[in-house]
């Protein structure tokens, strides 16, 4: 089985892939590139980088990043709540 990754499409091809099929895939990728390409981007669609990691490893990395972003987002909220509680306790002691 050969997996060909193009933008957000995955082509699963069994056994033999002809050159004409590969050309068609490249043509579709180029058409998609033309739709989103900015004037200072290269004219040819960039090739996808090969990632030798397993799907599990890539998904785990994405999951870990999302968890870190979530924790970072709420870290400041917790700090503010703790600060407010500390200030309230200080005002009770001062009175």
Biopython code that builds the backbone (N, CA, C, O; Angstrom):
import numpy as np
from Bio.PDB.StructureBuilder import StructureBuilder

atoms = [
    (1, "UNK", "N", (0.862, -1.185, 0.000)),
    (1, "UNK", "CA", (0.000, 0.000, 0.000)),
    (1, "UNK", "C", (0.894, 1.229, 0.000)),
    (1, "UNK", "O", (1.876, 1.290, 0.740)),
    (2, "UNK", "N", (0.563, 2.185, -0.811)),
    (2, "UNK", "CA", (1.299, 3.441, -0.893)),
    (2, "UNK", "C", (0.357, 4.559, -0.491)),
    (2, "UNK", "O", (-0.767, 4.641, -0.986)),
    (3, "UNK", "N", (0.812, 5.418, 0.404)),
    (3, "UNK", "CA", (0.016, 6.566, 0.821)),
    (3, "UNK", "C", (0.598, 7.814, 0.175)),
    (3, "UNK", "O", (1.790, 8.088, 0.313)),
    (4, "UNK", "N", (-0.219, 8.553, -0.513)),
    (4, "UNK", "CA", (0.205, 9.800, -1.128)),
    (4, "UNK", "C", (-0.531, 10.936, -0.437)),
    (4, "UNK", "O", (-1.759, 10.998, -0.490)),
    (5, "UNK", "N", (0.193, 11.822, 0.202)),
    (5, "UNK", "CA", (-0.407, 12.921, 0.952)),
    (5, "UNK", "C", (-0.408, 14.165, 0.087)),
    (5, "UNK", "O", (0.643, 14.581, -0.400)),
    (6, "UNK", "N", (-1.550, 14.755, -0.106)),
    (6, "UNK", "CA", (-1.643, 16.016, -0.819)),
    (6, "UNK", "C", (-2.621, 16.898, -0.083)),
    (6, "UNK", "O", (-3.803, 16.578, 0.042)),
    (7, "UNK", "N", (-2.120, 17.993, 0.395)),
    (7, "UNK", "CA", (-2.899, 18.941, 1.193)),
    (7, "UNK", "C", (-3.721, 18.203, 2.217)),
    (7, "UNK", "O", (-3.150, 17.577, 3.110)),
    (8, "UNK", "N", (-5.015, 18.243, 2.133)),
    (8, "UNK", "CA", (-5.821, 17.536, 3.120)),
    (8, "UNK", "C", (-6.477, 16.290, 2.527)),
    (8, "UNK", "O", (-7.462, 15.786, 3.067)),
    (9, "UNK", "N", (-5.941, 15.803, 1.433)),
    (9, "UNK", "CA", (-6.454, 14.583, 0.825)),
    (9, "UNK", "C", (-5.425, 13.473, 0.966)),
    (9, "UNK", "O", (-4.223, 13.707, 0.840)),
    (10, "UNK", "N", (-5.892, 12.299, 1.222)),
    (10, "UNK", "CA", (-5.006, 11.145, 1.294)),
    (10, "UNK", "C", (-5.470, 10.151, 0.242)),
    (10, "UNK", "O", (-6.624, 9.722, 0.239)),
    (11, "UNK", "N", (-4.566, 9.796, -0.638)),
    (11, "UNK", "CA", (-4.872, 8.793, -1.645)),
    (11, "UNK", "C", (-4.235, 7.483, -1.199)),
    (11, "UNK", "O", (-3.027, 7.415, -0.974)),
    (12, "UNK", "N", (-5.039, 6.468, -1.074)),
    (12, "UNK", "CA", (-4.515, 5.153, -0.733)),
    (12, "UNK", "C", (-4.526, 4.341, -2.022)),
    (12, "UNK", "O", (-5.578, 4.072, -2.602)),
    (13, "UNK", "N", (-3.353, 3.967, -2.443)),
    (13, "UNK", "CA", (-3.208, 3.277, -3.712)),
    (13, "UNK", "C", (-2.622, 1.901, -3.433)),
    (13, "UNK", "O", (-1.624, 1.776, -2.723)),
    (14, "UNK", "N", (-3.232, 0.893, -3.983)),
    (14, "UNK", "CA", (-2.748, -0.468, -3.776)),
    (14, "UNK", "C", (-1.878, -0.893, -4.963)),
    (14, "UNK", "O", (-2.224, -0.681, -6.125)),
    (15, "UNK", "N", (-0.757, -1.488, -4.630)),
    (15, "UNK", "CA", (0.180, -2.052, -5.606)),
    (15, "UNK", "C", (0.763, -1.006, -6.548)),
    (15, "UNK", "O", (1.569, -0.179, -6.122)),
    (16, "UNK", "N", (0.382, -1.028, -7.786)),
    (16, "UNK", "CA", (1.034, -0.238, -8.818)),
    (16, "UNK", "C", (0.384, 1.133, -8.986)),
    (16, "UNK", "O", (-0.841, 1.245, -9.022)),
    (17, "UNK", "N", (1.209, 2.170, -9.087)),
    (17, "UNK", "CA", (0.726, 3.524, -9.360)),
    (17, "UNK", "C", (1.372, 3.963, -10.665)),
    (17, "UNK", "O", (2.597, 4.007, -10.779)),
    (18, "UNK", "N", (0.551, 4.281, -11.633)),
    (18, "UNK", "CA", (1.101, 4.685, -12.928)),
    (18, "UNK", "C", (1.582, 6.134, -12.874)),
    (18, "UNK", "O", (1.170, 6.918, -12.019)),
    (19, "UNK", "N", (2.449, 6.455, -13.795)),
    (19, "UNK", "CA", (2.978, 7.822, -13.876)),
    (19, "UNK", "C", (1.858, 8.811, -14.180)),
    (19, "UNK", "O", (1.872, 9.935, -13.679)),
    (20, "UNK", "N", (0.898, 8.405, -14.990)),
    (20, "UNK", "CA", (-0.217, 9.313, -15.311)),
    (20, "UNK", "C", (-1.064, 9.605, -14.073)),
    (20, "UNK", "O", (-1.561, 10.719, -13.906)),
    (21, "UNK", "N", (-1.229, 8.603, -13.206)),
    (21, "UNK", "CA", (-1.968, 8.832, -11.959)),
    (21, "UNK", "C", (-1.212, 9.800, -11.052)),
    (21, "UNK", "O", (-1.807, 10.681, -10.432)),
    (22, "UNK", "N", (0.094, 9.626, -10.983)),
    (22, "UNK", "CA", (0.903, 10.551, -10.185)),
    (22, "UNK", "C", (0.839, 11.964, -10.752)),
    (22, "UNK", "O", (0.775, 12.937, -10.001)),
    (23, "UNK", "N", (0.857, 12.072, -12.071)),
    (23, "UNK", "CA", (0.745, 13.389, -12.708)),
    (23, "UNK", "C", (-0.592, 14.043, -12.388)),
    (23, "UNK", "O", (-0.660, 15.249, -12.149)),
    (24, "UNK", "N", (-1.639, 13.256, -12.386)),
    (24, "UNK", "CA", (-2.974, 13.782, -12.063)),
    (24, "UNK", "C", (-3.022, 14.292, -10.619)),
    (24, "UNK", "O", (-3.602, 15.342, -10.343)),
    (25, "UNK", "N", (-2.414, 13.548, -9.713)),
    (25, "UNK", "CA", (-2.367, 13.969, -8.310)),
    (25, "UNK", "C", (-1.578, 15.268, -8.179)),
    (25, "UNK", "O", (-2.000, 16.185, -7.474)),
    (26, "UNK", "N", (-0.434, 15.346, -8.858)),
    (26, "UNK", "CA", (0.367, 16.572, -8.825)),
    (26, "UNK", "C", (-0.401, 17.750, -9.411)),
    (26, "UNK", "O", (-0.323, 18.868, -8.902)),
    (27, "UNK", "N", (-1.140, 17.491, -10.479)),
    (27, "UNK", "CA", (-1.926, 18.547, -11.121)),
    (27, "UNK", "C", (-2.994, 19.081, -10.162)),
    (27, "UNK", "O", (-3.188, 20.292, -10.055)),
    (28, "UNK", "N", (-3.678, 18.178, -9.470)),
    (28, "UNK", "CA", (-4.696, 18.605, -8.493)),
    (28, "UNK", "C", (-4.062, 19.415, -7.370)),
    (28, "UNK", "O", (-4.604, 20.435, -6.945)),
    (29, "UNK", "N", (-2.896, 18.946, -6.888)),
    (29, "UNK", "CA", (-2.205, 19.668, -5.824)),
    (29, "UNK", "C", (-1.798, 21.054, -6.299)),
    (29, "UNK", "O", (-1.899, 22.020, -5.544)),
    (30, "UNK", "N", (-1.339, 21.163, -7.547)),
    (30, "UNK", "CA", (-0.944, 22.456, -8.108)),
    (30, "UNK", "C", (-2.153, 23.382, -8.235)),
    (30, "UNK", "O", (-2.052, 24.577, -7.957)),
    (31, "UNK", "N", (-3.294, 22.835, -8.651)),
    (31, "UNK", "CA", (-4.512, 23.648, -8.755)),
    (31, "UNK", "C", (-4.927, 24.190, -7.392)),
    (31, "UNK", "O", (-5.314, 25.352, -7.270)),
    (32, "UNK", "N", (-4.844, 23.344, -6.371)),
    (32, "UNK", "CA", (-5.167, 23.795, -5.010)),
    (32, "UNK", "C", (-4.177, 24.865, -4.559)),
    (32, "UNK", "O", (-4.556, 25.839, -3.909)),
    (33, "UNK", "N", (-2.914, 24.676, -4.905)),
    (33, "UNK", "CA", (-1.879, 25.644, -4.541)),
    (33, "UNK", "C", (-2.159, 26.991, -5.187)),
    (33, "UNK", "O", (-2.006, 28.031, -4.546)),
    (34, "UNK", "N", (-2.566, 26.981, -6.448)),
    (34, "UNK", "CA", (-2.862, 28.231, -7.159)),
    (34, "UNK", "C", (-3.995, 29.000, -6.488)),
    (34, "UNK", "O", (-4.011, 30.231, -6.507)),
    (35, "UNK", "N", (-4.928, 28.288, -5.904)),
    (35, "UNK", "CA", (-6.055, 28.946, -5.226)),
    (35, "UNK", "C", (-5.611, 29.695, -3.974)),
    (35, "UNK", "O", (-6.178, 30.740, -3.654)),
    (36, "UNK", "N", (-4.615, 29.185, -3.262)),
    (36, "UNK", "CA", (-4.208, 29.777, -1.984)),
    (36, "UNK", "C", (-2.864, 30.503, -2.049)),
    (36, "UNK", "O", (-2.452, 31.134, -1.076)),
    (37, "UNK", "N", (-2.191, 30.416, -3.178)),
    (37, "UNK", "CA", (-0.850, 30.994, -3.307)),
    (37, "UNK", "C", (-0.893, 32.511, -3.232)),
    (37, "UNK", "O", (-1.764, 33.154, -3.818)),
    (38, "UNK", "N", (0.068, 33.073, -2.496)),
    (38, "UNK", "CA", (0.235, 34.523, -2.406)),
    (38, "UNK", "C", (1.264, 34.951, -3.444)),
    (38, "UNK", "O", (2.050, 34.123, -3.905)),
    (39, "UNK", "N", (1.275, 36.224, -3.819)),
    (39, "UNK", "CA", (2.204, 36.678, -4.868)),
    (39, "UNK", "C", (3.676, 36.383, -4.578)),
    (39, "UNK", "O", (4.451, 36.145, -5.504)),
    (40, "UNK", "N", (4.070, 36.397, -3.301)),
    (40, "UNK", "CA", (5.481, 36.160, -2.987)),
    (40, "UNK", "C", (5.795, 34.680, -2.734)),
    (40, "UNK", "O", (6.937, 34.345, -2.421)),
    (41, "UNK", "N", (4.805, 33.791, -2.863)),
    (41, "UNK", "CA", (5.038, 32.352, -2.732)),
    (41, "UNK", "C", (5.565, 31.794, -4.055)),
    (41, "UNK", "O", (5.337, 32.388, -5.109)),
    (42, "UNK", "N", (6.266, 30.663, -4.010)),
    (42, "UNK", "CA", (6.751, 30.064, -5.259)),
    (42, "UNK", "C", (5.589, 29.613, -6.146)),
    (42, "UNK", "O", (4.506, 29.294, -5.656)),
    (43, "UNK", "N", (5.832, 29.594, -7.444)),
    (43, "UNK", "CA", (4.775, 29.206, -8.383)),
    (43, "UNK", "C", (4.442, 27.724, -8.288)),
    (43, "UNK", "O", (3.285, 27.331, -8.430)),
    (44, "UNK", "N", (5.454, 26.910, -8.047)),
    (44, "UNK", "CA", (5.232, 25.470, -7.923)),
    (44, "UNK", "C", (4.802, 25.139, -6.498)),
    (44, "UNK", "O", (5.321, 25.702, -5.534)),
    (45, "UNK", "N", (3.856, 24.228, -6.379)),
    (45, "UNK", "CA", (3.400, 23.789, -5.058)),
    (45, "UNK", "C", (4.545, 23.087, -4.341)),
    (45, "UNK", "O", (5.204, 22.229, -4.929)),
    (46, "UNK", "N", (4.794, 23.435, -3.084)),
    (46, "UNK", "CA", (5.875, 22.759, -2.359)),
    (46, "UNK", "C", (5.520, 21.296, -2.099)),
    (46, "UNK", "O", (4.360, 20.954, -1.868)),
    (47, "UNK", "N", (6.526, 20.458, -2.143)),
    (47, "UNK", "CA", (6.314, 19.038, -1.870)),
    (47, "UNK", "C", (6.089, 18.847, -0.378)),
    (47, "UNK", "O", (6.672, 19.551, 0.447)),
    (48, "UNK", "N", (5.240, 17.893, -0.047)),
    (48, "UNK", "CA", (4.995, 17.559, 1.351)),
    (48, "UNK", "C", (6.267, 16.951, 1.939)),
    (48, "UNK", "O", (6.945, 16.153, 1.291)),
    (49, "UNK", "N", (6.580, 17.339, 3.174)),
    (49, "UNK", "CA", (7.741, 16.754, 3.833)),
    (49, "UNK", "C", (7.371, 15.372, 4.349)),
    (49, "UNK", "O", (6.273, 15.151, 4.860)),
    (50, "UNK", "N", (8.301, 14.464, 4.206)),
    (50, "UNK", "CA", (8.076, 13.100, 4.672)),
    (50, "UNK", "C", (8.309, 13.040, 6.173)),
    (50, "UNK", "O", (9.342, 13.496, 6.663)),
    (51, "UNK", "N", (7.357, 12.480, 6.900)),
    (51, "UNK", "CA", (7.467, 12.315, 8.344)),
    (51, "UNK", "C", (7.504, 10.817, 8.636)),
    (51, "UNK", "O", (6.492, 10.134, 8.477)),
    (52, "UNK", "N", (8.652, 10.300, 9.059)),
    (52, "UNK", "CA", (8.771, 8.853, 9.236)),
    (52, "UNK", "C", (8.055, 8.310, 10.467)),
    (52, "UNK", "O", (7.976, 7.096, 10.650)),
    (53, "UNK", "N", (7.531, 9.200, 11.317)),
    (53, "UNK", "CA", (6.868, 8.732, 12.535)),
    (53, "UNK", "C", (5.546, 8.039, 12.205)),
    (53, "UNK", "O", (4.940, 8.265, 11.158)),
    (54, "UNK", "N", (5.132, 7.197, 13.127)),
    (54, "UNK", "CA", (3.852, 6.511, 12.942)),
    (54, "UNK", "C", (2.706, 7.498, 13.145)),
    (54, "UNK", "O", (2.887, 8.576, 13.711)),
    (55, "UNK", "N", (1.537, 7.112, 12.678)),
    (55, "UNK", "CA", (0.356, 7.955, 12.850)),
    (55, "UNK", "C", (0.099, 8.198, 14.331)),
    (55, "UNK", "O", (-0.255, 9.309, 14.725)),
    (56, "UNK", "N", (0.272, 7.173, 15.149)),
    (56, "UNK", "CA", (0.073, 7.314, 16.592)),
    (56, "UNK", "C", (0.981, 8.402, 17.164)),
    (56, "UNK", "O", (0.528, 9.242, 17.941)),
    (57, "UNK", "N", (2.246, 8.390, 16.786)),
    (57, "UNK", "CA", (3.192, 9.383, 17.305)),
    (57, "UNK", "C", (2.808, 10.795, 16.894)),
    (57, "UNK", "O", (2.899, 11.723, 17.698)),
    (58, "UNK", "N", (2.380, 10.966, 15.645)),
    (58, "UNK", "CA", (1.981, 12.299, 15.176)),
    (58, "UNK", "C", (0.726, 12.782, 15.881)),
    (58, "UNK", "O", (0.638, 13.948, 16.268)),
    (59, "UNK", "N", (-0.247, 11.892, 16.052)),
    (59, "UNK", "CA", (-1.474, 12.276, 16.754)),
    (59, "UNK", "C", (-1.200, 12.566, 18.224)),
    (59, "UNK", "O", (-1.787, 13.483, 18.798)),
    (60, "UNK", "N", (-0.315, 11.790, 18.832)),
    (60, "UNK", "CA", (0.040, 12.022, 20.235)),
    (60, "UNK", "C", (0.704, 13.384, 20.400)),
    (60, "UNK", "O", (0.444, 14.085, 21.377)),
    (61, "UNK", "N", (1.553, 13.760, 19.457)),
    (61, "UNK", "CA", (2.193, 15.071, 19.508)),
    (61, "UNK", "C", (1.147, 16.183, 19.428)),
    (61, "UNK", "O", (1.218, 17.153, 20.182)),
    (62, "UNK", "N", (0.183, 16.048, 18.526)),
    (62, "UNK", "CA", (-0.878, 17.049, 18.410)),
    (62, "UNK", "C", (-1.699, 17.127, 19.693)),
    (62, "UNK", "O", (-2.052, 18.215, 20.145)),
    (63, "UNK", "N", (-1.998, 15.979, 20.270)),
    (63, "UNK", "CA", (-2.768, 15.937, 21.516)),
    (63, "UNK", "C", (-2.000, 16.631, 22.638)),
    (63, "UNK", "O", (-2.581, 17.409, 23.395)),
    (64, "UNK", "N", (-0.710, 16.357, 22.750)),
    (64, "UNK", "CA", (0.116, 16.984, 23.785)),
    (64, "UNK", "C", (0.176, 18.496, 23.607)),
    (64, "UNK", "O", (0.105, 19.239, 24.587)),
    (65, "UNK", "N", (0.306, 18.960, 22.359)),
    (65, "UNK", "CA", (0.342, 20.403, 22.097)),
    (65, "UNK", "C", (-0.964, 21.064, 22.508)),
    (65, "UNK", "O", (-0.954, 22.129, 23.126)),
    (66, "UNK", "N", (-2.092, 20.438, 22.169)),
    (66, "UNK", "CA", (-3.394, 20.996, 22.541)),
    (66, "UNK", "C", (-3.552, 21.041, 24.053)),
    (66, "UNK", "O", (-4.097, 22.004, 24.592)),
    (67, "UNK", "N", (-3.081, 20.009, 24.739)),
    (67, "UNK", "CA", (-3.165, 19.983, 26.202)),
    (67, "UNK", "C", (-2.315, 21.098, 26.801)),
    (67, "UNK", "O", (-2.749, 21.767, 27.739)),
    (68, "UNK", "N", (-1.117, 21.306, 26.276)),
    (68, "UNK", "CA", (-0.256, 22.388, 26.759)),
    (68, "UNK", "C", (-0.903, 23.747, 26.530)),
    (68, "UNK", "O", (-0.861, 24.608, 27.410)),
    (69, "UNK", "N", (-1.503, 23.951, 25.356)),
    (69, "UNK", "CA", (-2.181, 25.215, 25.066)),
    (69, "UNK", "C", (-3.347, 25.433, 26.015)),
    (69, "UNK", "O", (-3.568, 26.548, 26.487)),
    (70, "UNK", "N", (-4.089, 24.376, 26.295)),
    (70, "UNK", "CA", (-5.225, 24.458, 27.216)),
    (70, "UNK", "C", (-4.749, 24.854, 28.612)),
    (70, "UNK", "O", (-5.312, 25.752, 29.238)),
    (71, "UNK", "N", (-3.707, 24.177, 29.093)),
    (71, "UNK", "CA", (-3.175, 24.474, 30.421)),
    (71, "UNK", "C", (-2.618, 25.888, 30.482)),
    (71, "UNK", "O", (-2.803, 26.583, 31.481)),
    (72, "UNK", "N", (-1.944, 26.319, 29.433)),
    (72, "UNK", "CA", (-1.386, 27.671, 29.384)),
    (72, "UNK", "C", (-2.499, 28.716, 29.423)),
    (72, "UNK", "O", (-2.371, 29.747, 30.083)),
    (73, "UNK", "N", (-3.578, 28.444, 28.720)),
    (73, "UNK", "CA", (-4.703, 29.372, 28.662)),
    (73, "UNK", "C", (-5.308, 29.581, 30.049)),
    (73, "UNK", "O", (-5.643, 30.709, 30.410)),
    (74, "UNK", "N", (-5.451, 28.518, 30.823)),
    (74, "UNK", "CA", (-6.103, 28.623, 32.119)),
    (74, "UNK", "C", (-5.132, 28.899, 33.258)),
    (74, "UNK", "O", (-5.560, 29.161, 34.382)),
    (75, "UNK", "N", (-3.837, 28.844, 32.988)),
    (75, "UNK", "CA", (-2.849, 29.136, 34.018)),
    (75, "UNK", "C", (-3.012, 30.567, 34.506)),
    (75, "UNK", "O", (-2.965, 30.816, 35.710)),
    (76, "UNK", "N", (-3.200, 31.498, 33.601)),
    (76, "UNK", "CA", (-3.329, 32.902, 33.972)),
    (76, "UNK", "C", (-4.632, 33.164, 34.714)),
    (76, "UNK", "O", (-4.676, 34.009, 35.608)),
    (77, "UNK", "N", (-5.681, 32.456, 34.355)),
    (77, "UNK", "CA", (-6.952, 32.612, 35.057)),
    (77, "UNK", "C", (-6.796, 32.165, 36.503)),
    (77, "UNK", "O", (-7.296, 32.832, 37.408)),
    (78, "UNK", "N", (-6.112, 31.051, 36.736)),
    (78, "UNK", "CA", (-5.895, 30.570, 38.094)),
    (78, "UNK", "C", (-5.026, 31.533, 38.890)),
    (78, "UNK", "O", (-5.272, 31.750, 40.077)),
    (79, "UNK", "N", (-4.019, 32.109, 38.258)),
    (79, "UNK", "CA", (-3.165, 33.085, 38.940)),
    (79, "UNK", "C", (-3.986, 34.289, 39.371)),
    (79, "UNK", "O", (-3.831, 34.771, 40.493)),
    (80, "UNK", "N", (-4.860, 34.783, 38.495)),
    (80, "UNK", "CA", (-5.718, 35.923, 38.826)),
    (80, "UNK", "C", (-6.652, 35.591, 39.978)),
    (80, "UNK", "O", (-6.837, 36.413, 40.875)),
    (81, "UNK", "N", (-7.239, 34.415, 39.971)),
    (81, "UNK", "CA", (-8.139, 34.017, 41.057)),
    (81, "UNK", "C", (-7.390, 33.954, 42.377)),
    (81, "UNK", "O", (-7.887, 34.422, 43.401)),
    (82, "UNK", "N", (-6.187, 33.371, 42.353)),
    (82, "UNK", "CA", (-5.390, 33.295, 43.580)),
    (82, "UNK", "C", (-5.021, 34.681, 44.075)),
    (82, "UNK", "O", (-5.034, 34.938, 45.279)),
    (83, "UNK", "N", (-4.690, 35.585, 43.145)),
    (83, "UNK", "CA", (-4.344, 36.949, 43.522)),
    (83, "UNK", "C", (-5.546, 37.644, 44.160)),
    (83, "UNK", "O", (-5.397, 38.336, 45.167)),
    (84, "UNK", "N", (-6.729, 37.467, 43.587)),
    (84, "UNK", "CA", (-7.936, 38.082, 44.134)),
    (84, "UNK", "C", (-8.252, 37.541, 45.521)),
    (84, "UNK", "O", (-8.634, 38.303, 46.409)),
    (85, "UNK", "N", (-8.097, 36.242, 45.717)),
    (85, "UNK", "CA", (-8.335, 35.652, 47.038)),
    (85, "UNK", "C", (-7.341, 36.211, 48.035)),
    (85, "UNK", "O", (-7.718, 36.547, 49.158)),
    (86, "UNK", "N", (-6.088, 36.315, 47.653)),
    (86, "UNK", "CA", (-5.057, 36.855, 48.536)),
    (86, "UNK", "C", (-5.379, 38.296, 48.920)),
    (86, "UNK", "O", (-5.224, 38.682, 50.079)),
    (87, "UNK", "N", (-5.828, 39.093, 47.945)),
    (87, "UNK", "CA", (-6.162, 40.491, 48.221)),
    (87, "UNK", "C", (-7.377, 40.583, 49.134)),
    (87, "UNK", "O", (-7.423, 41.446, 50.011)),
    (88, "UNK", "N", (-8.366, 39.706, 48.944)),
    (88, "UNK", "CA", (-9.539, 39.708, 49.819)),
    (88, "UNK", "C", (-9.146, 39.339, 51.239)),
    (88, "UNK", "O", (-9.619, 39.961, 52.190)),
    (89, "UNK", "N", (-8.289, 38.338, 51.396)),
    (89, "UNK", "CA", (-7.838, 37.945, 52.730)),
    (89, "UNK", "C", (-7.043, 39.066, 53.383)),
    (89, "UNK", "O", (-7.166, 39.301, 54.585)),
    (90, "UNK", "N", (-6.238, 39.751, 52.599)),
    (90, "UNK", "CA", (-5.462, 40.872, 53.127)),
    (90, "UNK", "C", (-6.353, 42.009, 53.581)),
    (90, "UNK", "O", (-6.057, 42.653, 54.588)),
    (91, "UNK", "N", (-7.438, 42.276, 52.867)),
    (91, "UNK", "CA", (-8.336, 43.359, 53.259)),
    (91, "UNK", "C", (-9.107, 42.993, 54.517)),
    (91, "UNK", "O", (-9.441, 43.878, 55.305)),
    (92, "UNK", "N", (-9.402, 41.704, 54.730)),
    (92, "UNK", "CA", (-10.080, 41.297, 55.966)),
    (92, "UNK", "C", (-9.146, 41.426, 57.157)),
    (92, "UNK", "O", (-9.588, 41.820, 58.236)),
    (93, "UNK", "N", (-7.901, 41.115, 56.998)),
    (93, "UNK", "CA", (-6.927, 41.195, 58.088)),
    (93, "UNK", "C", (-6.620, 42.643, 58.439)),
    (93, "UNK", "O", (-6.375, 42.974, 59.599)),
    (94, "UNK", "N", (-6.637, 43.495, 57.429)),
    (94, "UNK", "CA", (-6.313, 44.900, 57.652)),
    (94, "UNK", "C", (-7.429, 45.664, 58.344)),
    (94, "UNK", "O", (-7.165, 46.724, 58.911)),
    (95, "UNK", "N", (-8.667, 45.175, 58.324)),
    (95, "UNK", "CA", (-9.768, 45.926, 58.917)),
    (95, "UNK", "C", (-9.982, 45.635, 60.368)),
    (95, "UNK", "O", (-10.882, 46.204, 60.985)),
]
sb = StructureBuilder()
sb.init_structure("model")
sb.init_model(0)
sb.init_chain("A")
sb.init_seg("    ")
for serial, (resi, resn, name, xyz) in enumerate(atoms, 1):
    if name == "N":
        sb.init_residue(resn, " ", resi, " ")
    sb.init_atom(name, np.array(xyz, "f"), 0.0, 1.0, " ", f" {name:<3s}", serial, name[0])
structure = sb.get_structure()
